[in-house]
Amino acid sequence: MAKQSDSQHGSELVEKGRGASVKRVLVTGGGGYIGAVLVRQLLDQGYAVRVLDALYWGKKPLADVLDRIELIQGDIRDVEDSWIAGVDGVVHLAGLSNDPTAEYDPQANWEMNALGTERVAMVAKRVGVRRFTFGSSCSVYDGLPNGQVYTEEAPVNPKGAYAEGKLYAEARLRELADDNFSPVILRQATVYGFSPRMRYDLVVNTFVKDAMQAGKLQIHGDGLIRRPLVDVADVAQAHIACLEAPEDAVRGETFNVVQKNYQVKELAQLAAGALKTESYEVDLRFVPAPPRVRDYECSNDKLTSVVGYTPQRTVPMAIAYMISWIRSNGYMAFDNPRFYNIRWMELLKEQGRVPAMPAQTVAQARL
């Protein structure tokens, strides 16, 4: 995967001495949508990288870097000390990745996103890892009143399984923070952009897929709802920036990671314009809204002021980059279930490849 311009940011911080203590990084979920991008950024910036991943999507997302990383195939629900020992920092991305996937399998969501995160952090602290970043979600703001741009201090009251699991994990991480363990929580906006573990079930990526495949974009409802968005490479770099930031500045802190808040209709129009420059004629169509829609806005100001990192990759930039990689690297089998999380999980479940804890154990852990 080609380097992108912002990847120099982390190297600059290391040169300034801010990240000198972090040399070897474990990425849980390193074969996932964000993780596959992050692993390459870390390698490009001179880090030694270990990946812990259940490999539900196989090794293909990491194929070109397998000889440069240490790979452990494992489930975070069964995490062992030896999987984490010996690294300086952990970027924890493993787990179910969005609201629809969590609603599809609430039990797995709680096991992985809530309890699994807690276990990974406890093991990391026990084996002496100081730096830890966690990929949480701006979904925790869902349900708050419209018309405000929410900061990390907002009184969140999540209404979905995905956000509930993330919020539980956030609380446990803050409890673990001390002078020897510096967890950082990154509430990631809805992500877009190209990844070697490509997804077409995210709003911008879906727009690109629909335009390339059928020449149309569907806008649900009146298109007036707003959502915070961010490019996948910017999310990856935000984790690196937090690993490298002074511990006292970020220990136990929460940061939103947002490029911009977009109205869905505006987003579709931007996508159509960007696609037109790539020779795709696009028909915009309004269709009925689903029963539940998410409508909220978030601020990136704290990440900018405390860490010094501001996401830069806009939707048109990401679309141009996506189209180039989709065309040239064999990602045009748009109906392949591996590009859609729920479809792929359904296949894995049919094959018995998604182990689960007994329901009683999960229920007890919630108490």
KOLSE-802185 format. One record per residue (C-alpha): residue in three letters; chain; y negated, x negated, z negated. Coordinates in nm, 3 decimals. Example, Ala and Ser with C-alpha at 12.3 -4.5 7.8 and 13.67 -1.06 7.14 Angstrom:
<torses>
- Ala A 0.450 -1.230 -0.780
- Ser A 0.106 -1.367 -0.714
</torses>
This chain:
<torses>
- Met A 0.000 0.000 0.000
- Ala A -0.338 -0.141 0.099
- Lys A -0.584 -0.256 -0.164
- Gln A -0.887 -0.038 -0.226
- Ser A -1.234 -0.162 -0.309
- Asp A -1.258 -0.056 -0.676
- Ser A -0.951 -0.258 -0.770
- Gln A -1.178 -0.559 -0.827
- His A -1.327 -0.385 -1.132
- Gly A -1.040 -0.477 -1.363
- Ser A -1.042 -0.841 -1.250
- Glu A -1.413 -0.863 -1.330
- Leu A -1.348 -0.735 -1.681
- Val A -1.074 -0.994 -1.736
- Glu A -1.310 -1.268 -1.622
- Lys A -1.562 -1.148 -1.883
- Gly A -1.294 -1.185 -2.151
- Arg A -1.253 -0.815 -2.225
- Gly A -0.889 -0.794 -2.116
- Ala A -0.773 -1.145 -2.192
- Ser A -0.517 -1.028 -2.452
- Val A -0.336 -0.792 -2.214
- Lys A -0.109 -0.978 -1.973
- Arg A 0.208 -0.769 -1.947
- Val A 0.189 -0.392 -1.908
- Leu A 0.457 -0.124 -1.928
- Val A 0.392 0.180 -1.709
- Thr A 0.601 0.482 -1.805
- Gly A 0.636 0.709 -1.505
- Gly A 0.557 0.409 -1.286
- Gly A 0.745 0.564 -0.994
- Gly A 0.535 0.882 -1.008
- Tyr A 0.230 1.002 -0.817
- Ile A -0.026 0.815 -1.030
- Gly A 0.211 0.546 -1.154
- Ala A 0.304 0.418 -0.807
- Val A -0.066 0.356 -0.736
- Leu A -0.131 0.203 -1.078
- Val A 0.160 -0.041 -1.054
- Arg A 0.018 -0.188 -0.735
- Gln A -0.331 -0.214 -0.881
- Leu A -0.198 -0.398 -1.185
- Leu A -0.004 -0.641 -0.966
- Asp A -0.308 -0.696 -0.746
- Gln A -0.512 -0.779 -1.056
- Gly A -0.265 -1.036 -1.186
- Tyr A -0.070 -0.843 -1.448
- Ala A 0.303 -0.868 -1.509
- Val A 0.442 -0.517 -1.482
- Arg A 0.739 -0.339 -1.632
- Val A 0.818 0.016 -1.516
- Leu A 1.007 0.275 -1.718
- Asp A 1.099 0.575 -1.505
- Ala A 1.381 0.830 -1.484
- Leu A 1.367 0.778 -1.105
- Tyr A 1.403 1.147 -1.021
- Trp A 1.238 1.054 -0.689
- Gly A 1.444 0.739 -0.650
- Lys A 1.314 0.386 -0.598
- Lys A 1.141 0.455 -0.265
- Pro A 0.790 0.491 -0.415
- Leu A 0.825 0.135 -0.548
- Ala A 1.026 -0.011 -0.261
- Asp A 0.775 -0.275 -0.149
- Val A 0.712 -0.407 -0.503
- Leu A 1.062 -0.400 -0.654
- Asp A 1.088 -0.778 -0.634
- Arg A 0.761 -0.812 -0.829
- Ile A 0.827 -0.581 -1.123
- Glu A 1.077 -0.530 -1.405
- Leu A 1.233 -0.185 -1.363
- Ile A 1.409 0.014 -1.637
- Gln A 1.566 0.343 -1.538
- Gly A 1.548 0.563 -1.843
- Asp A 1.424 0.888 -1.995
- Ile A 1.134 0.874 -2.241
- Arg A 1.322 1.126 -2.455
- Asp A 1.574 0.847 -2.524
- Val A 1.326 0.560 -2.550
- Glu A 1.460 0.240 -2.710
- Asp A 1.267 -0.041 -2.874
- Ser A 1.394 -0.292 -2.619
- Trp A 1.237 -0.094 -2.334
- Ile A 0.889 -0.155 -2.477
- Ala A 0.919 -0.479 -2.676
- Gly A 0.749 -0.779 -2.522
- Val A 0.456 -0.606 -2.349
- Asp A 0.090 -0.621 -2.452
- Gly A -0.006 -0.275 -2.334
- Val A 0.147 0.058 -2.237
- Val A 0.014 0.308 -1.985
- His A 0.200 0.629 -2.060
- Leu A 0.220 0.860 -1.757
- Ala A 0.579 0.987 -1.775
- Gly A 0.642 1.358 -1.814
- Leu A 0.590 1.684 -1.630
- Ser A 0.269 1.661 -1.434
- Asn A 0.086 1.995 -1.415
- Asp A 0.062 2.358 -1.525
- Pro A 0.302 2.510 -1.269
- Thr A 0.574 2.254 -1.346
- Ala A 0.535 2.310 -1.719
- Glu A 0.554 2.687 -1.677
- Tyr A 0.864 2.643 -1.463
- Asp A 1.042 2.459 -1.747
- Pro A 0.856 2.497 -2.080
- Gln A 1.138 2.335 -2.277
- Ala A 1.138 2.018 -2.067
- Asn A 0.758 2.017 -2.084
- Trp A 0.764 2.017 -2.464
- Glu A 1.039 1.756 -2.484
- Met A 0.865 1.516 -2.245
- Asn A 0.491 1.576 -2.268
- Ala A 0.468 1.645 -2.642
- Leu A 0.764 1.492 -2.826
- Gly A 0.834 1.224 -2.565
- Thr A 0.477 1.096 -2.582
- Glu A 0.490 1.085 -2.961
- Arg A 0.816 0.886 -2.953
- Val A 0.692 0.636 -2.695
- Ala A 0.378 0.574 -2.900
- Met A 0.572 0.535 -3.226
- Val A 0.807 0.284 -3.069
- Ala A 0.518 0.095 -2.908
- Lys A 0.344 0.065 -3.243
- Arg A 0.665 -0.037 -3.420
- Val A 0.736 -0.322 -3.179
- Gly A 0.380 -0.457 -3.201
- Val A 0.208 -0.324 -2.888
- Arg A -0.166 -0.300 -2.953
- Arg A -0.303 -0.130 -2.641
- Phe A -0.189 0.216 -2.528
- Thr A -0.339 0.460 -2.279
- Phe A -0.217 0.816 -2.232
- Gly A -0.255 1.035 -1.925
- Ser A -0.364 1.365 -2.075
- Ser A -0.532 1.642 -1.876
- Cys A -0.856 1.835 -1.836
- Ser A -0.629 2.142 -1.842
- Val A -0.694 2.149 -2.217
- Tyr A -1.039 2.297 -2.132
- Asp A -0.884 2.590 -1.947
- Gly A -0.982 2.918 -2.109
- Leu A -1.324 2.806 -2.233
- Pro A -1.622 3.015 -2.110
- Asn A -1.755 2.942 -1.760
- Gly A -2.100 2.803 -1.693
- Gln A -2.080 2.487 -1.904
- Val A -1.985 2.130 -1.826
- Tyr A -1.753 2.035 -2.109
- Thr A -1.748 1.704 -2.292
- Glu A -1.467 1.559 -2.499
- Glu A -1.614 1.721 -2.812
- Ala A -1.560 2.078 -2.684
- Pro A -1.350 2.300 -2.916
- Val A -1.050 2.337 -2.688
- Asn A -0.801 2.620 -2.722
- Pro A -0.540 2.571 -2.448
- Lys A -0.358 2.875 -2.317
- Gly A -0.076 2.720 -2.116
- Ala A 0.240 2.524 -2.196
- Tyr A 0.118 2.214 -2.015
- Ala A -0.212 2.193 -2.203
- Glu A -0.045 2.275 -2.535
- Gly A 0.195 1.984 -2.491
- Lys A -0.085 1.745 -2.399
- Leu A -0.299 1.852 -2.694
- Tyr A -0.009 1.803 -2.937
- Ala A 0.044 1.450 -2.800
- Glu A -0.328 1.371 -2.828
- Ala A -0.327 1.467 -3.197
- Arg A -0.023 1.252 -3.272
- Leu A -0.179 0.952 -3.100
- Arg A -0.498 0.980 -3.303
- Glu A -0.289 0.988 -3.620
- Leu A -0.118 0.663 -3.517
- Ala A -0.442 0.475 -3.445
- Asp A -0.526 0.189 -3.681
- Asp A -0.640 -0.174 -3.674
- Asn A -0.311 -0.275 -3.510
- Phe A -0.269 0.009 -3.260
- Ser A -0.537 0.130 -3.020
- Pro A -0.436 0.444 -2.830
- Val A -0.680 0.583 -2.573
- Ile A -0.657 0.936 -2.436
- Leu A -0.760 0.998 -2.075
- Arg A -0.806 1.363 -1.985
- Gln A -0.751 1.342 -1.612
- Ala A -0.908 1.595 -1.377
- Thr A -0.700 1.749 -1.097
- Val A -0.596 1.450 -0.892
- Tyr A -0.608 1.405 -0.516
- Gly A -0.541 1.127 -0.268
- Phe A -0.261 0.927 -0.113
- Ser A 0.023 0.779 -0.317
- Pro A 0.353 0.621 -0.214
- Arg A 0.506 0.904 -0.422
- Met A 0.312 1.159 -0.218
- Arg A 0.253 1.516 -0.330
- Tyr A 0.139 1.814 -0.122
- Asp A 0.120 2.056 -0.415
- Leu A -0.227 1.946 -0.532
- Val A -0.532 2.132 -0.400
- Val A -0.694 1.865 -0.179
- Asn A -0.361 1.728 -0.061
- Thr A -0.249 2.085 0.017
- Phe A -0.562 2.133 0.228
- Val A -0.479 1.819 0.424
- Lys A -0.118 1.923 0.473
- Asp A -0.210 2.276 0.585
- Ala A -0.469 2.148 0.830
- Met A -0.239 1.889 0.983
- Gln A 0.058 2.125 0.996
- Ala A -0.097 2.464 1.078
- Gly A -0.468 2.412 1.148
- Lys A -0.582 2.637 0.863
- Leu A -0.700 2.622 0.504
- Gln A -0.649 2.910 0.262
- Ile A -0.915 2.979 -0.001
- His A -0.792 3.194 -0.289
- Gly A -1.021 3.476 -0.400
- Asp A -1.393 3.431 -0.333
- Gly A -1.371 3.052 -0.363
- Leu A -1.634 3.042 -0.638
- Ile A -1.419 2.900 -0.918
- Arg A -1.495 2.541 -1.018
- Arg A -1.257 2.259 -1.099
- Pro A -1.300 1.891 -1.193
- Leu A -1.132 1.654 -0.947
- Val A -1.067 1.281 -0.917
- Asp A -0.892 1.044 -0.675
- Val A -0.556 0.900 -0.778
- Ala A -0.673 0.540 -0.737
- Asp A -0.973 0.606 -0.963
- Val A -0.742 0.750 -1.230
- Ala A -0.527 0.439 -1.212
- Gln A -0.827 0.210 -1.242
- Ala A -0.961 0.410 -1.537
- His A -0.642 0.330 -1.730
- Ile A -0.684 -0.040 -1.655
- Ala A -1.049 -0.028 -1.760
- Cys A -0.948 0.124 -2.095
- Leu A -0.677 -0.137 -2.149
- Glu A -0.942 -0.404 -2.097
- Ala A -1.225 -0.247 -2.295
- Pro A -1.304 -0.379 -2.646
- Glu A -1.056 -0.226 -2.888
- Asp A -1.321 -0.114 -3.135
- Ala A -1.499 0.082 -2.861
- Val A -1.197 0.284 -2.744
- Arg A -0.948 0.299 -3.034
- Gly A -0.847 0.663 -3.085
- Glu A -1.107 0.784 -2.837
- Thr A -1.076 1.054 -2.572
- Phe A -1.232 1.026 -2.225
- Asn A -1.254 1.270 -1.937
- Val A -1.183 1.114 -1.596
- Val A -1.378 1.309 -1.332
- Gln A -1.529 1.219 -0.996
- Lys A -1.704 1.555 -0.953
- Asn A -1.676 1.925 -1.035
- Tyr A -1.615 2.114 -0.710
- Gln A -1.637 2.480 -0.623
- Val A -1.315 2.562 -0.435
- Lys A -1.504 2.700 -0.134
- Glu A -1.718 2.385 -0.125
- Leu A -1.403 2.177 -0.151
- Ala A -1.245 2.357 0.145
- Gln A -1.560 2.311 0.354
- Leu A -1.572 1.940 0.270
- Ala A -1.206 1.908 0.359
- Ala A -1.253 2.093 0.688
- Gly A -1.544 1.867 0.782
- Ala A -1.354 1.550 0.696
- Leu A -1.050 1.670 0.889
- Lys A -1.263 1.757 1.191
- Thr A -1.380 1.395 1.211
- Glu A -1.009 1.308 1.235
- Ser A -0.967 1.547 1.534
- Tyr A -0.820 1.840 1.340
- Glu A -0.969 2.185 1.409
- Val A -0.945 2.394 1.094
- Asp A -0.967 2.770 1.040
- Leu A -1.086 2.867 0.690
- Arg A -0.922 3.183 0.558
- Phe A -0.978 3.379 0.237
- Val A -0.662 3.516 0.072
- Pro A -0.608 3.709 -0.253
- Ala A -0.636 3.507 -0.571
- Pro A -0.322 3.448 -0.781
- Pro A -0.287 3.637 -1.111
- Arg A -0.416 3.340 -1.310
- Val A -0.688 3.102 -1.199
- Arg A -0.835 2.802 -1.379
- Asp A -1.215 2.779 -1.380
- Tyr A -1.390 2.506 -1.580
- Glu A -1.606 2.192 -1.543
- Cys A -1.595 1.858 -1.725
- Ser A -1.820 1.556 -1.768
- Asn A -1.732 1.190 -1.703
- Asp A -2.041 1.062 -1.889
- Lys A -1.856 0.924 -2.190
- Leu A -1.622 0.710 -1.978
- Thr A -1.924 0.573 -1.794
- Ser A -2.128 0.494 -2.103
- Val A -1.853 0.358 -2.331
- Val A -1.608 0.195 -2.089
- Gly A -1.840 0.132 -1.795
- Tyr A -1.618 0.301 -1.539
- Thr A -1.722 0.583 -1.306
- Pro A -1.484 0.725 -1.042
- Gln A -1.629 0.675 -0.695
- Arg A -1.384 0.799 -0.430
- Thr A -1.507 1.128 -0.289
- Val A -1.296 1.398 -0.128
- Pro A -1.397 1.304 0.231
- Met A -1.315 0.939 0.161
- Ala A -0.976 1.034 0.019
- Ile A -0.894 1.263 0.310
- Ala A -0.965 0.995 0.570
- Tyr A -0.747 0.751 0.376
- Met A -0.468 1.009 0.336
- Ile A -0.458 1.098 0.704
- Ser A -0.434 0.732 0.802
- Trp A -0.140 0.670 0.568
- Ile A 0.034 0.998 0.642
- Arg A 0.028 0.925 1.015
- Ser A 0.136 0.564 0.994
- Asn A 0.391 0.564 0.713
- Gly A 0.621 0.859 0.774
- Tyr A 0.480 1.122 0.537
- Met A 0.457 1.403 0.795
- Ala A 0.779 1.585 0.697
- Phe A 0.557 1.838 0.523
- Asp A 0.841 2.075 0.434
- Asn A 1.049 1.810 0.259
- Pro A 1.099 1.930 -0.103
- Arg A 1.042 1.580 -0.241
- Phe A 0.668 1.631 -0.181
- Tyr A 0.658 1.935 -0.412
- Asn A 0.735 1.893 -0.780
- Ile A 0.886 2.233 -0.853
- Arg A 1.101 2.241 -0.539
- Trp A 1.233 1.894 -0.620
- Met A 1.298 1.981 -0.985
- Glu A 1.492 2.288 -0.872
- Leu A 1.717 2.067 -0.662
- Leu A 1.764 1.820 -0.947
- Lys A 1.854 2.099 -1.187
- Glu A 2.112 2.234 -0.943
- Gln A 2.265 1.886 -0.939
- Gly A 2.255 1.855 -1.319
- Arg A 2.024 1.554 -1.307
- Val A 1.764 1.675 -1.560
- Pro A 1.915 1.637 -1.910
- Ala A 1.772 1.853 -2.187
- Met A 1.774 1.852 -2.565
- Pro A 1.947 2.145 -2.736
- Ala A 1.709 2.440 -2.770
- Gln A 1.751 2.438 -3.148
- Thr A 1.634 2.075 -3.166
- Val A 1.325 2.156 -2.960
- Ala A 1.243 2.461 -3.175
- Gln A 1.273 2.256 -3.494
- Ala A 1.047 1.986 -3.355
- Arg A 0.769 2.243 -3.296
- Leu A 0.759 2.332 -3.667
</torses>
